[in-house]
Amino acid sequence: MASDDENQQSPFAKPGFLISAVIVVLVVVAGVFLGIMNATRDEPESDAATPAPSSAMPPPTNEPVDLPSGDSICNLAGESLSGTVVTAPDAVWAYEETTAYPTSPEFGPGETNAESVRYCFQRSPEGALFAAANGMVQGSGTGAVAWANYFLADDAANRDELLDTVGTSSSPENRLSIEGFKVLNYDGASARIDLAARGTASSSAVYVSVVYDLVWQDGDWKLSPQDLSNPLRIAQIPDIAGYVPWRE
């Protein structure tokens, strides 16, 4: 594992790189994942261990959900304020560079802006899933800066710092593919999507879990990470057991 000094000198230690799924995949393959996590912490860990966020659905309550107002930014129909996704939705898979991403006339993306950012996803569990999947691919490509500027929520923790440090590093030998998903939570106002991805570099392969905390804002799904040290809660996984398989 790399030393602390090496991590501080490495461009991979910048928190913005953690937004790029490809970079994290390659870092895990290189065996310095834990070093990067430590290098990007603003404060030392406390003596008491912080419990990991639960991936289970929260218990139901009788309190009404305070849903954000705003129709779909591109008038996508089919709004749903509850539900989940347990089977792979139909998708037409397109490519950004070498990475496949899902599209649907029903779930999105409904529009592409002048900076080639795909946006406008249905306000539904499926729409949130498509938003996360497109976010993974756009966030790991050459258009990551434009994508992050649109996709990061206004109230995301350290939004400006994340935007200042977003970067990409692509190589024709590196590959990323979406392999499966879990919808961990959905209530119409927010969604938590866990994507399983497979990354390869230098003939090595690894599976990672990448969690997207989304909020409905200004008529679209936006990313709202609250932990600068690990914005996407990335963790290595042995395989995609327990995930709904979903690939091109």
KATA-V489157 format. One record per residue. RES is the residue in three letters. D_FIRST is the distance of its C-alpha to the first C-alpha in whole Angstrom. Layout:
res->{RES,RES}
d_first->{D_FIRST,D_FIRST}
This chain:
res->{MET,ALA,SER,ASP,ASP,GLU,ASN,GLN,GLN,SER,PRO,PHE,ALA,LYS,PRO,GLY,PHE,LEU,ILE,SER,ALA,VAL,ILE,VAL,VAL,LEU,VAL,VAL,VAL,ALA,GLY,VAL,PHE,LEU,GLY,ILE,MET,ASN,ALA,THR,ARG,ASP,GLU,PRO,GLU,SER,ASP,ALA,ALA,THR,PRO,ALA,PRO,SER,SER,ALA,MET,PRO,PRO,PRO,THR,ASN,GLU,PRO,VAL,ASP,LEU,PRO,SER,GLY,ASP,SER,ILE,CYS,ASN,LEU,ALA,GLY,GLU,SER,LEU,SER,GLY,THR,VAL,VAL,THR,ALA,PRO,ASP,ALA,VAL,TRP,ALA,TYR,GLU,GLU,THR,THR,ALA,TYR,PRO,THR,SER,PRO,GLU,PHE,GLY,PRO,GLY,GLU,THR,ASN,ALA,GLU,SER,VAL,ARG,TYR,CYS,PHE,GLN,ARG,SER,PRO,GLU,GLY,ALA,LEU,PHE,ALA,ALA,ALA,ASN,GLY,MET,VAL,GLN,GLY,SER,GLY,THR,GLY,ALA,VAL,ALA,TRP,ALA,ASN,TYR,PHE,LEU,ALA,ASP,ASP,ALA,ALA,ASN,ARG,ASP,GLU,LEU,LEU,ASP,THR,VAL,GLY,THR,SER,SER,SER,PRO,GLU,ASN,ARG,LEU,SER,ILE,GLU,GLY,PHE,LYS,VAL,LEU,ASN,TYR,ASP,GLY,ALA,SER,ALA,ARG,ILE,ASP,LEU,ALA,ALA,ARG,GLY,THR,ALA,SER,SER,SER,ALA,VAL,TYR,VAL,SER,VAL,VAL,TYR,ASP,LEU,VAL,TRP,GLN,ASP,GLY,ASP,TRP,LYS,LEU,SER,PRO,GLN,ASP,LEU,SER,ASN,PRO,LEU,ARG,ILE,ALA,GLN,ILE,PRO,ASP,ILE,ALA,GLY,TYR,VAL,PRO,TRP,ARG,GLU}
d_first->{0,4,7,9,12,10,10,13,14,13,16,14,14,17,19,21,19,18,22,21,20,19,17,15,16,14,11,11,11,9,6,5,9,8,7,10,12,12,13,16,18,21,21,20,20,23,23,25,23,24,25,24,26,28,29,32,35,37,40,43,45,49,48,48,45,46,45,45,48,48,48,46,46,47,49,48,50,49,47,46,45,44,42,39,38,38,39,38,40,42,40,40,37,37,34,32,31,29,29,32,33,36,39,42,45,46,42,41,40,43,43,41,41,42,38,38,36,37,38,41,40,43,43,42,39,39,39,36,34,35,34,31,30,32,30,26,28,29,26,24,27,28,31,28,29,33,32,30,33,35,33,31,34,36,35,31,29,28,30,30,27,25,28,27,24,24,23,23,21,23,23,26,23,21,23,23,26,27,28,29,30,31,33,32,35,38,41,42,41,37,35,31,30,27,26,24,23,22,20,19,18,18,20,17,18,17,19,19,21,22,25,27,30,33,36,39,40,43,44,40,37,34,31,31,27,27,23,22,18,19,22,22,20,18,17,16,19,20,23,26,28,30,30,33,32,33,32,34}
